Amino acid sequence: MDVRSPARAGAVGVLAMALACALTARSEAAQLTSAIPIAQAAGPIVAQATPVPQPVLPGQANPAASEPTPSPVNEDEQQTIALLVELQRFTGESNEELRRELAAAIQALNRSRTEPNRIRAAILLTLPGAGPPDDARAIALLESVSGKTPGASPMKQLAAVLLAQISERMRGMGEERKKSAAAQEKLDQLRAVERSLLLERNRNAGGAGGGGGGGGTGR
């Protein structure tokens, strides 16, 4: 039976939705260039006087010319959006499909060590359904993308966010292991005390029985 881990939709799913919306906002803004139509009231046509042009004072800016023009989405942003969509798709795939995705991602990474290939392989290396997680290798791949200036491009920003999430998860797992080890140590100590008490009770019971048997023989 195919078991999909609920944790897949956590970091990757929420991150993909948030960053995809942020990056596509510029693309949507670039398409809103049409003028807003002005409704006219019904009625007889009335001749309008020719407007008298007003003089422009020195230093007075034209409001229409001062409106910023939205810039189109560049190639790096398009690649980042496409990669986010692909990462989101991983959350709904079966374990067998994830294993095939990981094998294909590793082959692509060996052929070309591009930033998208590194991020794709890093994410698949952290998904339990794709095989034994390799967080250390995933972190190394993401660090090679984010570098020392993670805010230089959308792809580097994505790598930096994923790197922070994986590092935080590893710290949480380390704390859980420490708590589990401490609890196990206390349990072992309690068991040792219990065994010691049982041995002491058995020795006391044996001594009492031997004394009673010796008294009976003397009679």
Secondary structure, 3 states (H helix, E strand, C coil): CCCCCCCHHHHHHHHHHHHHHHHHHHHHHHHCCCCCCCCCCCCCCCCCCCCCCCCCCCCCCCHHHHCCCCCCCCHHHHHHHHHHHHHHHHCCCCHHHHHHHHHHHHHHHHHCCCHHHHHHHHHHHHCHHHCCCCHHHHHHHHHHHHCCCHHHCHHHHHHHHHHHHHHHHHHHHHHHHHHHHHHHHHHHHHHHHHHHHHHHHHHHHHHHHHHHHHHHHHC
